[in-house]
Amino acid sequence: MPAFTIDPDDHVAVRLLRNQEPLANGFAEFENEKELAALAANWPATRLVAIWNKLPGTVRGRQVYGPQDRRPSHLEQHPEADAS
């Protein structure tokens, strides 16, 4: 199964095999979403945006909204839309 490595500059590299040697300081490795979620649990949202913006084929983002964040007013639904 391929593994993914994130370097200290937030570049993601794909490896054919998981690294058997200890990773250099600041590097992280994961194979699936669950492992990535565990790695990213304590990362600031700005790091996630930086990584996302470096992935090929993605639409550049500027912010990440989590459950603790208030959604921007232009994304909130009008109350009358929920009544139907």
C-alpha positions as CSV (number, residue, x, y, z in Angstrom):
1,M,0.0,0.0,0.0
2,P,1.4,3.4,-0.8
3,A,2.3,5.7,2.0
4,F,2.3,9.5,2.0
5,T,5.0,11.7,3.6
6,I,4.6,15.3,4.7
7,D,7.8,17.3,5.1
8,P,8.3,20.3,7.4
9,D,7.5,22.6,4.5
10,D,4.1,20.9,4.1
11,H,4.9,19.1,0.8
12,V,3.3,15.7,0.3
13,A,5.2,12.9,-1.4
14,V,3.9,9.5,-2.3
15,R,6.0,6.4,-1.5
16,L,5.4,2.9,-2.8
17,L,6.3,1.4,0.5
18,R,6.1,2.7,4.1
19,N,9.4,3.9,5.3
20,Q,11.0,1.3,7.6
21,E,13.6,3.7,9.0
22,P,12.7,6.5,11.5
23,L,11.6,9.7,9.8
24,A,13.7,12.8,10.0
25,N,12.5,15.4,12.5
26,G,9.5,17.3,11.3
27,F,8.4,14.6,8.8
28,A,5.1,12.7,9.1
29,E,3.9,9.6,7.3
30,F,0.5,8.1,6.8
31,E,-1.3,5.5,4.7
32,N,-5.0,6.3,5.1
33,E,-7.5,8.8,6.2
34,K,-7.6,7.5,9.8
35,E,-3.8,7.9,10.2
36,L,-3.9,11.4,8.6
37,A,-6.8,12.4,10.9
38,A,-4.7,11.3,13.9
39,L,-1.7,13.3,12.7
40,A,-3.7,16.4,11.9
41,A,-5.7,16.4,15.1
42,N,-3.4,18.9,16.8
43,W,-2.4,20.9,13.7
44,P,-3.6,24.5,13.2
45,A,-6.1,24.9,10.4
46,T,-3.5,27.1,8.6
47,R,-1.3,24.0,8.1
48,L,-4.1,22.0,6.7
49,V,-4.9,24.8,4.2
50,A,-1.2,25.1,3.3
51,I,-1.0,21.3,2.6
52,W,-4.3,21.3,0.6
53,N,-3.1,24.2,-1.5
54,K,0.1,22.3,-2.5
55,L,-1.8,19.2,-3.7
56,P,-2.1,19.1,-7.5
57,G,-5.6,19.5,-8.9
58,T,-7.2,21.1,-5.9
59,V,-9.0,24.4,-5.7
60,R,-7.0,26.8,-3.6
61,G,-8.5,27.4,-0.2
62,R,-8.0,30.3,2.3
63,Q,-9.8,29.1,5.4
64,V,-11.0,25.9,7.1
65,Y,-14.3,26.1,9.0
66,G,-14.6,23.6,11.9
67,P,-17.6,22.9,14.1
68,Q,-16.4,25.6,16.6
69,D,-16.3,28.3,13.9
70,R,-19.3,30.4,12.9
71,R,-20.1,30.1,9.3
72,P,-19.8,33.2,7.2
73,S,-23.1,35.0,6.9
74,H,-23.2,34.5,3.1
75,L,-23.2,30.7,3.7
76,E,-26.0,30.7,6.3
77,Q,-29.5,29.8,5.1
78,H,-32.4,32.1,5.5
79,P,-34.9,30.9,8.2
80,E,-37.7,30.8,5.7
81,A,-35.8,28.2,3.6
82,D,-35.9,25.8,6.6
83,A,-39.6,26.1,7.0
84,S,-40.5,24.1,3.8
